[in-house]
Amino acid sequence: MRKVILRKLIPVMIFSSFLVADCVTSQPSLASEPASAATQAEKNVYKGKVVGKSNKAKTISISVGKGKDAKTMMVKFTDDTKGVEHAQKGHAAIIEYQVVGKDKVATVIKPKLAKLPKGVVEVQPDYVADLIAKAGDYYLVDSRPGKRFDEGSLPTAVSIPVAKIKKDTLAVLPKDKATEIIFFCGGPT
């Protein structure tokens, strides 16, 4: 009988000793843990369209979010900020910043480039210049608005603005599927 009582009491006594010795600790909730470096870094990044830049005040305004959820955020920049030239009104940018006092100060600004679809590759200007010079088999598309094309374009280029490409994709592209098609526009996208 004594053995039966001990078998029942031993687990209770061990558990009680942990409580008394403060060996049992609760795990902190995720909310109370500091954010991981990756989470913190993601919080200190704005991605969107630059809506304004003041060199005098050294500030950049960037629209973050889409539609009715879009908000205009402001960051300061300093002489140490890398990539300030990428903060151009109307262009998409990625702004990494740090909080200094009450201010958000940009540390790095990068252009936000569109991702190319699978099977599409980026070509360099020298490659296009060689094609034009050799009169190769290609189809060069200037996708800027018509007015910009009329102001000047590359030799052999045809004007097919983005709106027309979206509306009449198959009608505006060459019928021969083996023809190399090269698109260009007015800046980084």
C-alpha positions as CSV (number, residue, x, y, z in Angstrom):
1,M,0.0,0.0,0.0
2,R,2.9,2.3,0.8
3,K,4.3,1.7,-2.7
4,V,1.0,2.6,-4.3
5,I,0.8,5.9,-2.5
6,L,4.4,6.8,-3.3
7,R,3.8,6.0,-7.0
8,K,0.9,8.5,-7.0
9,L,2.7,11.1,-4.9
10,I,6.1,11.1,-6.7
11,P,4.9,12.8,-9.9
12,V,2.9,15.4,-7.9
13,M,6.0,16.0,-5.7
14,I,8.3,16.4,-8.7
15,F,6.0,18.8,-10.4
16,S,5.6,20.8,-7.2
17,S,9.3,21.0,-6.7
18,F,9.6,22.5,-10.2
19,L,7.0,25.2,-9.3
20,V,8.7,26.0,-6.0
21,A,12.2,26.1,-7.6
22,D,10.9,28.3,-10.5
23,C,12.1,25.7,-13.0
24,V,8.8,25.7,-14.9
25,T,8.6,28.8,-17.0
26,S,6.0,29.8,-19.5
27,Q,7.1,30.4,-23.1
28,P,6.8,34.1,-24.1
29,S,4.0,34.7,-26.5
30,L,5.0,35.7,-30.1
31,A,3.5,39.2,-29.4
32,S,6.0,39.8,-26.6
33,E,9.0,38.6,-28.5
34,P,11.1,41.2,-30.4
35,A,10.5,41.1,-34.1
36,S,13.0,39.1,-36.1
37,A,15.6,40.9,-38.2
38,A,13.7,40.0,-41.4
39,T,10.4,41.2,-40.0
40,Q,11.9,44.4,-38.7
41,A,13.7,45.0,-42.0
42,E,10.4,44.5,-43.9
43,K,8.7,47.1,-41.6
44,N,11.4,49.6,-42.5
45,V,10.8,49.5,-46.2
46,Y,8.4,51.5,-48.4
47,K,7.5,50.3,-51.9
48,G,5.5,52.5,-54.2
49,K,5.4,55.5,-56.5
50,V,7.3,58.6,-55.7
51,V,4.9,61.5,-55.6
52,G,7.3,64.2,-54.7
53,K,10.9,65.1,-53.8
54,S,12.2,68.3,-52.2
55,N,16.0,68.8,-52.5
56,K,15.7,71.9,-50.3
57,A,13.8,70.1,-47.4
58,K,15.6,66.8,-48.2
59,T,12.3,64.9,-48.2
60,I,10.7,62.3,-50.4
61,S,7.0,61.5,-50.5
62,I,6.0,58.0,-51.6
63,S,2.5,56.5,-52.2
64,V,2.3,53.1,-50.5
65,G,-0.6,50.7,-51.0
66,K,-3.2,50.6,-53.7
67,G,-6.6,52.2,-54.3
68,K,-8.4,53.6,-51.3
69,D,-5.8,52.0,-49.0
70,A,-3.0,54.0,-50.5
71,K,-1.2,56.4,-48.1
72,T,1.5,59.0,-48.8
73,M,4.5,58.5,-46.5
74,M,7.3,60.9,-46.1
75,V,11.0,60.1,-45.4
76,K,14.0,62.4,-45.1
77,F,17.2,61.8,-46.9
78,T,20.8,62.8,-46.1
79,D,24.1,63.1,-47.9
80,D,24.7,59.5,-46.7
81,T,21.5,58.1,-48.4
82,K,22.5,55.8,-51.3
83,G,20.5,56.0,-54.5
84,V,18.7,59.4,-54.1
85,E,18.8,59.7,-57.9
86,H,16.2,56.8,-58.0
87,A,13.7,59.0,-56.2
88,Q,12.1,60.6,-59.2
89,K,8.5,61.8,-59.2
90,G,6.2,59.3,-61.0
91,H,8.7,56.4,-60.8
92,A,8.3,53.4,-58.6
93,A,10.9,53.0,-55.8
94,I,11.9,50.9,-52.9
95,I,13.0,53.0,-49.9
96,E,14.8,51.4,-47.0
97,Y,14.8,53.7,-43.9
98,Q,15.7,53.8,-40.3
99,V,13.9,55.7,-37.5
100,V,16.0,58.5,-36.0
101,G,14.1,60.2,-33.2
102,K,10.7,61.0,-34.7
103,D,12.0,61.0,-38.3
104,K,12.2,58.2,-40.9
105,V,15.5,58.7,-42.7
106,A,16.1,56.9,-46.0
107,T,19.3,54.8,-46.0
108,V,19.0,53.2,-49.5
109,I,16.7,54.0,-52.4
110,K,16.4,51.6,-55.3
111,P,14.2,51.6,-58.5
112,K,11.3,49.2,-58.3
113,L,11.6,47.2,-61.5
114,A,8.9,45.1,-63.0
115,K,9.5,41.4,-63.0
116,L,9.9,39.8,-66.4
117,P,7.5,37.0,-67.3
118,K,8.9,33.5,-67.7
119,G,10.8,33.1,-70.9
120,V,11.4,36.8,-71.3
121,V,15.0,38.1,-70.9
122,E,16.4,41.6,-70.6
123,V,18.8,42.8,-73.4
124,Q,21.3,45.5,-73.2
125,P,21.4,48.6,-75.5
126,D,24.6,47.3,-77.2
127,Y,22.7,44.2,-78.3
128,V,19.9,46.3,-79.8
129,A,22.4,48.6,-81.5
130,D,24.1,45.6,-83.1
131,L,20.7,44.3,-84.4
132,I,19.9,47.6,-85.9
133,A,23.3,48.0,-87.5
134,K,23.2,44.5,-89.0
135,A,19.6,44.7,-90.1
136,G,18.9,41.5,-88.2
137,D,15.5,39.7,-88.0
138,Y,13.8,41.4,-85.2
139,Y,10.7,43.5,-84.3
140,L,11.6,46.6,-82.2
141,V,8.6,48.0,-80.3
142,D,8.6,51.5,-78.7
143,S,5.9,51.1,-76.1
144,R,6.0,54.8,-75.0
145,P,3.0,57.0,-75.7
146,G,2.6,58.1,-79.4
147,K,3.6,61.7,-78.7
148,R,6.9,60.5,-77.2
149,F,7.5,58.3,-80.3
150,D,6.8,61.2,-82.6
151,E,9.5,63.3,-80.8
152,G,12.0,60.6,-81.7
153,S,12.8,57.0,-81.4
154,L,15.3,54.3,-82.4
155,P,15.7,53.5,-86.1
156,T,13.4,50.7,-87.3
157,A,11.2,50.9,-84.2
158,V,7.4,50.8,-84.5
159,S,5.1,52.7,-82.1
160,I,2.8,50.4,-80.1
161,P,1.9,52.2,-76.9
162,V,1.2,50.0,-73.8
163,A,-2.6,50.7,-74.0
164,K,-2.7,49.4,-77.5
165,I,-0.6,46.3,-76.6
166,K,-3.1,45.5,-73.8
167,K,-6.1,46.0,-76.1
168,D,-4.9,44.3,-79.3
169,T,-2.0,42.1,-78.3
170,L,-2.1,39.5,-81.0
171,A,-3.1,42.0,-83.8
172,V,0.0,44.2,-83.2
173,L,2.7,41.5,-82.9
174,P,4.4,39.8,-85.9
175,K,2.7,36.7,-87.2
176,D,6.0,34.8,-87.4
177,K,6.6,33.3,-84.0
178,A,10.3,32.9,-84.6
179,T,10.8,36.7,-84.9
180,E,12.6,38.2,-81.9
181,I,10.5,40.9,-80.3
182,I,12.2,43.7,-78.3
183,F,10.2,46.2,-76.3
184,F,11.5,49.4,-74.8
185,C,10.0,52.3,-73.0
186,G,11.1,55.6,-71.4
187,G,12.7,54.4,-68.3
188,P,13.1,51.7,-65.7
189,T,9.9,49.7,-65.2
